[in-house]
């Protein structure tokens, strides 16, 4: 069973059982953002977490085992995403990437924002003109070292 097969089984079970990502996250006591990333194949679950999620989603032993394997992270089907929502994030980086880089370097120096020591929060922000998507990313600054 491939990790893609496991993700397909997860999505089918989630739909059939009318579960929300937040329901699955609450079951293992983690954020909906991290848990969703894991269920979409980007994070590694412990055996206990895999068993809890597997029970909720009726996943077999092979699928539960696959949830515990370190994944190939950042695996999108193409270099430039074609899904409209995902493409907008690509567009954000294309338009604002140099701005992110310039402002982070000015404030912190030469380095990067970690995607390992990282948190993500996605919330609905009510607005009379139409609700907005609020995304907060927080990553540890890692300076480049000289040697």
C-alpha positions in Angstrom: 0.0 0.0 0.0 1.5 3.3 -1.1 1.2 6.5 0.9 -1.0 7.9 -1.9 -3.3 4.9 -1.4 -3.5 5.6 2.3 -4.3 9.3 1.6 -7.1 8.2 -0.8 -8.5 5.8 1.9 -8.3 8.6 4.5 -10.2 11.1 2.3 -12.8 8.5 1.4 -13.4 7.6 5.0 -13.4 11.2 6.2 -16.1 12.0 3.6 -18.2 8.9 4.3 -18.1 9.4 8.1 -18.6 13.2 7.7 -15.6 14.0 9.9 -13.8 17.3 9.9 -10.0 17.7 10.1 -10.4 19.3 13.5 -12.3 16.2 14.7 -9.3 14.0 13.8 -6.9 16.4 15.3 -8.8 16.6 18.6 -8.7 12.8 18.8 -4.9 12.8 18.9 -4.5 16.2 20.7 -2.7 18.1 18.0 -3.5 21.1 15.8 -5.8 20.7 12.8 -3.0 22.1 10.6 -0.3 19.6 11.6 -2.7 16.7 11.7 -4.1 17.5 8.3 -0.6 17.7 6.9 0.1 14.3 8.3 -3.1 12.8 7.0 -2.3 14.2 3.6 1.1 12.4 3.7 3.5 15.1 4.9 4.1 14.2 8.6 4.9 11.0 10.6 2.5 9.8 13.3 3.4 7.7 16.3 2.0 4.2 16.6 -0.5 5.4 19.2 -1.6 8.3 16.9 -1.9 6.0 13.9 -4.0 3.5 15.8 -6.4 6.2 17.1 -6.7 7.7 13.6 -6.9 4.3 12.0 -9.8 3.3 14.3 -11.7 6.5 13.5 -11.1 6.1 9.8 -11.4 2.3 9.6 -7.8 2.0 8.3 -6.3 -1.5 8.0 -3.0 -2.4 9.6 -1.0 -1.6 6.5 -2.4 1.8 6.3 -1.8 2.4 10.0 1.8 1.3 9.5 2.2 3.7 6.5 1.2 6.6 8.7 4.3 5.9 10.8 6.8 6.0 7.9 8.8 9.2 7.4 7.2 10.7 4.2 8.8 12.3 1.1 7.9 15.8 2.1 6.8 18.5 -0.4 5.5 16.0 -2.9 3.1 17.8 -5.2 2.2 16.2 -8.5 3.9 19.0 -10.5 6.5 21.7 -10.0 4.0 24.5 -10.7 0.7 23.5 -9.0 -2.4 23.4 -11.2 -5.0 23.4 -8.4 -6.3 27.0 -8.2 -6.0 27.2 -4.4 -2.5 25.8 -4.2 -1.5 27.8 -7.2 -2.4 31.0 -5.3 0.3 30.2 -2.7 2.8 29.7 -5.6 1.6 33.1 -6.9 2.1 34.6 -3.4 5.7 33.4 -3.4 6.3 34.6 -7.0 4.9 38.1 -6.2 6.0 38.5 -2.5 8.9 36.1 -2.2 11.6 38.7 -2.6 9.7 40.9 -0.2 9.6 38.2 2.4 13.3 37.6 1.9 14.2 41.3 2.1 12.2 42.0 5.2 13.3 38.9 7.1 16.9 39.5 6.2 16.6 43.2 7.3 15.0 42.2 10.6 16.9 39.0 11.4 20.0 38.9 9.2 21.2 36.2 6.8 19.2 33.0 7.4 16.0 31.2 6.8 12.6 30.6 8.5 12.4 27.0 9.6 9.7 24.7 8.3 10.7 22.1 10.9 10.4 24.3 14.0 7.2 25.8 12.7 3.6 26.3 13.4 0.6 27.1 11.2 -2.8 28.5 12.1 -5.6 28.8 9.6 -8.8 30.6 10.7 -11.9 32.1 9.2 -12.0 35.9 9.6 -15.5 37.3 9.4 -15.8 40.4 7.2 -18.9 42.2 6.0 -17.5 42.3 2.4 -17.0 38.5 2.5 -15.1 36.2 4.9 -11.4 36.2 4.7 -8.8 33.5 5.2 -6.3 34.2 8.0 -3.1 32.3 7.9 -0.4 32.7 10.5 2.9 31.0 10.0 5.6 31.0 12.7 9.0 29.5 12.1 12.2 29.6 14.1 14.8 31.9 12.5 17.9 29.9 11.6 20.9 32.0 10.8 23.5 30.9 8.3 26.8 30.2 10.1 30.3 30.9 9.0 33.0 28.3 9.3 
